[in-house]
């Protein structure tokens, strides 16, 4: 494994981190949308626009980090002096990306399962109050459920995601080899 390959793996891990943030911001996009559908006089447009702006900014960054890693490594000049120096350990890129994906999903679950339980408990407490006109809020529960489902889906479809990320890498290497001939 060359040092350039290690830098590419690190850049891909940062790309996965951005994908995690994109998926979690989708949860914040769904909540104002549900509120706007159920309440016609909702003032949730601000949250909806902010969520769309975040998605619009993060998506190109994540795409570049995941699928244009050689461009990022060249842009940041991470390996000009170490082009041919090889590292002595053997690690599969597939395993590193898969482990990074599992760790990111684990972080989401570790963060979100206690929040979900807290939101359910608060909802239950507020729904037990008899003499109030205020309805318990469900937006936080919806956001939490969406985050948990996203984390489980990412863990379940981990192999397909890793294959997608690494497939793009092999296609760019094949293109570079055909251009060199």
Steps between C-alpha positions, in 0.01 A plus 500: 500500500636836400468810713274649232259207553492571873422867434224393261347279769509786751334735249229236436437472875445877513261457208308239696481744790342757268253236373404434862433871549297512178286208609446649844402835349238314295339413833483872579351557156218250560381651829410849365346335196271287718413804712416703189275221369311458828479872587411724208603819684844372581805725508743219431623642168819628662599158629417346165714750308791464742484120464505531121797738513692257723423215261603716204835586659587159639413285200771633262758483777410139584495401132845652447645335809358156415532479124772751408753407764800521269400859418476585872836337576661694213326824600616475860850388386500219752763278340742684269814369673366155582384383155677164497548434870309187601354429840574168664152405620241330283145631544218466254337827400167318502547402866603849610201666329266233640633547853469878468139463385420270794659742745307796360172310523589389851558861600161595361331219693687572824396863475143452385356202691517680839347810336217288359426351842506847657261640236260206544507546877435876469217434256345252741528743793343787305221279369406402859427862597122523500422869506708648224431614148858444394564187295827314557756568228583213267761670281795390716371143506471498119851641458642245742323208331623612157859521627481152654349351184768666286775357722355148482453527123860610457622209709280257311601626157864553595639266234308672219615843620864387521470342156355825360781708649775265386339437159535867417865479604573207268320673211720810538814283516388319182445836327845622603662181370326529160602866470864410573514250212 
